[in-house]
Structure formats: C-alpha cells, structure tokens
C-alpha cells in the first residue's frame, strides 16, 4: 500500500494541519487510492491538498474522502517508486493518475 500510516478525513479544517513541507500525498475515496501526488520545491503537502479541495488540480479526485502523506526529501523518485509498486500490484495506475485522470501534479 502506498504511503503507509494513518488516513485523515479530507476536509479543509483537517488539511490545514497537513505538513507545510515537501513530500507525497495520497487521496483516497473510501478504501480506494485514487491519486498519488508530490509536493516539491515550489509547493507543500498542505498547499497541494488545499488546491485539490478547491478543485484547481484534478476533477477526477473531487470525491476523495481521506488523505495520507509522507515526508520526503526527494519526492519525485519516491513518487515514481510508489506508482511503480501500485502498477505492479494492480496492473494500472490509480484512476486519477492515469491518462484520463490528472492533468499534472502541483509542485512537480
């Protein structure tokens, strides 16, 4: 499972408490991972989560109910690793990371 650890209810109030630093974040719709993204030098995990909540990034993930995060000094390579693991396990990317999903990752 990408980004082990707790999942938080995806609301603005709770996302305001997400780390204000670089790393990775995952958006979940109940128990399904729907999007895996990264926050690197120009952004933060908190900012990316709030952009998603505002509908500025990925309409595919609009129904996300939970999020999780992982701090990383090298979010790009870590994101690639987690997406490769997901593809190996499920034979596809998370639905909002696929070609029909997100237009891009904030802070990439």
Secondary structure, DSSP 8 states (H G I E B T S, - for coil): --S-S--EE--HHHHTTS-SSSEEEEEEETTEEEEEEEE-TT--HHHHHHHHHTTSS-GGGTT--EEEEEE-S-HHHHHHHHHHHHHHHHSS--TTTSTTS-S--TT-
